[in-house]
Amino acid sequence: PHRDCQVVLFFPDWFGVGDSGVDRGACIGGLPFLPYSNVLPYGRTIRQGDFACRSESAFLACADLKTQKGFIVSKTEFRAYPAAGS
């Protein structure tokens, strides 16, 4: 597990948006959802409260709409916004 992870599983390629901004990696005691899900088709957006994600053929963008903190991930890049230090 990740050196700060006090539970069983660390997922280095998971992303989350919290009060401090975007975090890469998730430290959890088990899967937070069933290991199957629906696919978000390209050009569509899904929203849960203040959190939303949009799927495009080139990327997936997710953000906390209240804080405007989020991330964009593609096959070649991960970028958090606003950028650190902004």
C-alpha positions as CSV (number, residue, x, y, z in Angstrom):
1,P,0.0,0.0,0.0
2,H,0.9,3.7,-0.2
3,R,3.1,4.8,2.7
4,D,0.3,6.9,4.1
5,C,-2.4,4.2,3.5
6,Q,-3.6,2.7,6.8
7,V,-6.1,0.3,5.2
8,V,-5.7,-2.6,2.9
9,L,-6.0,-1.2,-0.7
10,F,-4.4,1.7,-2.4
11,F,-5.5,2.5,-6.0
12,P,-2.8,4.7,-7.5
13,D,-4.7,5.5,-10.7
14,W,-7.9,6.7,-9.1
15,F,-8.7,10.4,-8.8
16,G,-10.9,12.3,-6.4
17,V,-11.8,15.9,-5.8
18,G,-11.9,17.1,-2.2
19,D,-11.7,20.3,-0.2
20,S,-8.0,20.6,-0.8
21,G,-8.2,20.1,-4.5
22,V,-7.6,17.0,-6.7
23,D,-6.0,13.9,-5.2
24,R,-4.5,11.2,-7.2
25,G,-4.8,7.7,-5.6
26,A,-7.4,6.3,-3.3
27,C,-6.7,4.6,0.0
28,I,-9.7,2.5,0.9
29,G,-10.6,-0.7,2.8
30,G,-12.5,-2.2,-0.1
31,L,-14.1,-1.4,-3.4
32,P,-16.5,1.6,-3.0
33,F,-18.8,0.2,-5.7
34,L,-19.6,-3.1,-7.4
35,P,-16.9,-4.1,-9.9
36,Y,-19.2,-3.4,-12.9
37,S,-20.8,-0.2,-14.0
38,N,-22.5,1.5,-16.9
39,V,-20.5,3.3,-19.5
40,L,-20.8,7.1,-19.8
41,P,-21.1,7.6,-23.6
42,Y,-19.0,10.2,-25.3
43,G,-20.5,13.6,-25.3
44,R,-22.6,12.9,-22.1
45,T,-22.4,14.3,-18.6
46,I,-23.3,12.7,-15.4
47,R,-23.9,14.7,-12.2
48,Q,-24.3,13.7,-8.5
49,G,-24.9,16.8,-6.3
50,D,-22.1,19.3,-6.9
51,F,-19.9,16.7,-8.7
52,A,-20.0,16.2,-12.4
53,C,-18.1,14.3,-15.1
54,R,-18.2,14.7,-18.9
55,S,-16.9,12.0,-21.3
56,E,-15.4,12.9,-24.6
57,S,-13.6,10.6,-27.1
58,A,-10.3,12.3,-26.2
59,F,-10.7,12.7,-22.4
60,L,-12.8,12.5,-19.2
61,A,-13.2,15.7,-17.2
62,C,-14.6,15.7,-13.7
63,A,-15.1,18.7,-11.3
64,D,-16.7,19.8,-8.1
65,L,-19.0,22.5,-9.5
66,K,-19.1,24.4,-6.2
67,T,-15.4,24.8,-5.8
68,Q,-14.4,24.6,-9.5
69,K,-11.7,22.0,-8.6
70,G,-11.3,19.1,-10.9
71,F,-9.3,17.0,-13.3
72,I,-8.9,15.9,-16.9
73,V,-7.6,12.5,-17.7
74,S,-6.8,10.9,-21.0
75,K,-4.7,8.0,-22.3
76,T,-1.6,10.3,-22.3
77,E,-2.2,12.9,-19.6
78,F,-3.6,13.7,-16.1
79,R,-4.1,17.4,-15.3
80,A,-5.7,18.9,-12.2
81,Y,-7.3,22.3,-12.2
82,P,-6.9,24.9,-11.0
83,A,-3.2,24.1,-11.3
84,A,-1.2,23.8,-8.0
85,G,-0.2,27.2,-6.8
86,S,-3.1,28.9,-8.7
